[in-house]
């Protein structure tokens, strides 16, 4: 099964992914813009969504309901700014769902 990949973030973040042929959704770093972009992604049924960490908290409201679904797989990636720890927490949640174990717990 072939799936499309979407990338959500600021222009600087999505530009490199766009050059690789992935579908880029450039948004402003505010709740309204990010949530509109995330909703557009869900309508188009992508298999993988790469989200810039600096906009992830705004996208969580839209993507939060899809966490237990197989698709889309939402991956949060730190980029351009200092990591806020959101990407690590999201990875930990995903691994706990997949394995039943909190692998990243201290």
Buried (B, 14 or more C-beta within 10 A) or exposed (E): EEEBBBBBBBEEBBEEBBEEEBBBBBBBEEEEBBBBBBEBBBEEEBBBBBBBBBBBBBBBEBBEEBEEEEEBBBBBBBBEEEEBEBBEEBBBEBBBEEEEEEEEEE
